[in-house]
Amino acid sequence: MVFGGSRGIGAAIAKRLASDGYRVALTYVSRPDKADQVVAEIKAQGGEAIAIRADSADPEAIHKAVSETVDRFGSIGVAVVNAGVLRIATIDAVSLEDLDLTLNVNVRGVFLAIQATLARMNDGGRIITIGSNTAVRTGTVGGSAYAMSKAAVAAMVKGVALDVATRGITVNNVQPGPIDTDMTALMIAGLKDVIPLKRVGQPEDIAGLVSYLASAESGFMTGASLTIDGGFVL
């Protein structure tokens, strides 16, 4: 299951997991056309996928999405919590509305998605959150609220990993740096030259790491936050 799987990193993850043999349920909020396109691409490659409208700021919608996934596929073995919002403003200009939205989706929504999924997840499953390298390096003026939310996710993962370790479930956090998506298009144009690997990341770079974390090979890793940003935070 991929929360926030219709565009960018989430879409790449959904397609990669489908190519790995998983049946994929993905959620979306505002772009059913993009979600349907991802589902169509997965089906065209012989995979199984469904798209479910679910706002990650809405606890009821999260639970309904999990229930619909289980009703369709019978169980959840891997959950990727990718849904997130990005609001950039200096501290004096952050509105209460944007602050609440950031915390509701990026922190509370992640917590509730994990909570709802774990109640229906097989032992030995995988929880993977998509955080940000801003948890360790803010990197831009106006990023305080977003960085705070992603640092909270990194801390959350450590605690949840301990809570579910006896079930053999691993919980890990992926922290991308500058990735070429529609959400970051206006921010990353000038970053290529300051990234040591001299390129901006692609959604498929993140999907590859998620694929590993979803696999049996990663079974002894839990509670980790893995930064993948071309060396940007070094």
N, C-alpha and C positions, 0 to 999 in steps of 0.2 A: 504494500500500500504506500502510495506517495502523496502526502499532503502538500498541495501546491505543485501539481505536476503538469500544468498545461503549457508553460512557457519556460524559456531559458534553461537554467540548471535543472529544474524539476522535470521538464520535458525530456532532457537528455538522460536523466536518471531513469525515468519511466521506460524509455526505449532500451536502455542498456540492460535493465533488469529483465525486461521481456526477452531480449536476445540471450540472456543467461538462463532462460527457461521458466521464469516466474510468470504467473498470471497476475496482471497489474490492475489495481483500482487506483485512479488518480482523482484528486479533488481540484476544483477550480472555483473562482468567485465570479469574475466579470467577463470572461472571454470563452463562452461555450464553443465558439468556432475554433479556437486554438486547441481546446481540450479534445474536441471531436477529431481534429486533424491528427493529434498524437495517437488517439485510439485507432484511427484509420491506418496510420503508418505501421503500428504494431500488428494489426490484423493482416495487413498486406504481406508482412514477413512471416505469417503463420502463427502469431502469438494470440493471446487472449487479453482483452483489456476492456475496462468500463470507465466512464467519466461520471463523477458525482459532484453536483454543486454543493459546496459546503464552505461557509465563511468561518475561518479559523478563529475569529473573534466571538463566535456564537457557540457556546458549549453544547446546546441541543443539536446543532448542525453537525458538530464533530461526532457525537454519539450516533446519530443517524447514519453518517457516512461509514462508520465502523460496522454498524449492524448490517447495512446494505452490502458491504464487502464480504462479511461472513456469510450472509444469506446466499450470495452469488458463488463464492469460491470455497466456502466451507471452513476456512481457517485463515489466520494471518501468521506468516512465518517471518516476514520482514516488514518493518514500518520505517519509512523515511519522512522526517518532519522538515519540510523545506519551506512551507508557507511563511511569508514575511513581508514587511513593508519597510520602505526607506523614506524618511523625511529628513531633509537637510536644512538646518537653520542654526544660527548662533544662539547661545543660551537665552539672550534677551528677546529673541524673536520666536522661540518655540511656543506654539499655542498649546493650551491645555488639551484641546481636541487632538492635536497631533501626538502629544505625549501619551495620552490615554490610548490612542490607536496603536502606537508603537509597542506599548507594554501589553496591551490586550492581545495583539497578534503574535509578537515576537517572543513574549515570555509566557503569559498566561495561556495563550493558544498552544504553545509547544508543550507546556506542562499537561494541559487537558488532553491533547492528542496522545501523549505517551500514556497517561492514565487510562484513557478509554481503550487504547489498543492493547495494553497489557492485560486487561480483563478478558480479552478474547484471543490472546496470543498463545501459541504452543510453547511448551518448555523448550529451551534451546534456540529460541528465536533471536532476532536482531532488531534493535532500535538504533537508528542513525539520525542524528540531528544535523541540520546544515546551519552552522553559525557564521562566523566571519573572522578574518584576521584582525578586524578592528577591536576584538576582545583583548588583544595584546598590543596593538598599535593603532591608535585612532586614525591617524593618517590624513585627516582633512578637517579644515575649519567647518564647523556646523554639524559635526558628526557625533556630538556627545550623547544624545538620546539613543541613537542607533547602537553606538559602541556599548553603552550601558546595558542595553537589551541583550546583546550578543555575549557580553561577559557573564550575564546572568545564566544564559544557556550553558556555557562552559562549566559553571559551578553546579548547575542543576544536574548535569550528566554524571558528575562524580557521585552525587548522592543517590541518584536513581540506580546507578550501576551496582552499588552496594545493596540496595533494597531488593534487587531481583537476581542477585548472583546465585542464590541457592536454587533457582529455577534453570540455571544454565543459560540465561538470557544475557547477551552482551549489549552494552549501551555506549555508543561512541559519538563524538562530535567532529564534524568536518568543518574546517575554518578556511574558506576560500579567500583569496586576495582579489585583485582586479580581474573580473571575468567579463567577457564580452557578451552582455545581454541587453535587452531593451530597458531594464531597470537602471543599468549603469552607463548607458550610452553617452550621456552628457558629462560623465565624470572621468572616464578613463582615457580619453583621447590623448592626453599629454603624459600618460604614465609609462608608456612603453620604454622610454629612454632611462627611466629610473628603476626599472625592474632588472635585476642582475641577469636574468635569462633573456632579456631584450625582446620580450613578447608579452602581450596580454593573454591571460588564460582563456580557454574555451570551455563551454559547458561540459564537453566530453571529457576534459581533464578531471573534473569533479566526479563525473559519472563513473570513471574508471576506479577511483578510490572507493566510492560507495560500493561498487561491485565487489571489491576485495573485502570490505567490512561486512558485506552480506554473506560472504562465503564461509565454508568450513575452515579455510586456512586462517581466518582471523579469530578463531574461537578462544584464544588465550589473551585477547586484547579487550579490555573493557575500562570504561571511565576515562578514556583518553580524548584529548582534543588535538586533532592533527591539522596543522597549518599547511595549506597548499597554495602558494602565492608567487612562485618563481623566485623566491629569495627576498621578497619585498620587505619583510620585517627584520632581516638580518642586520 
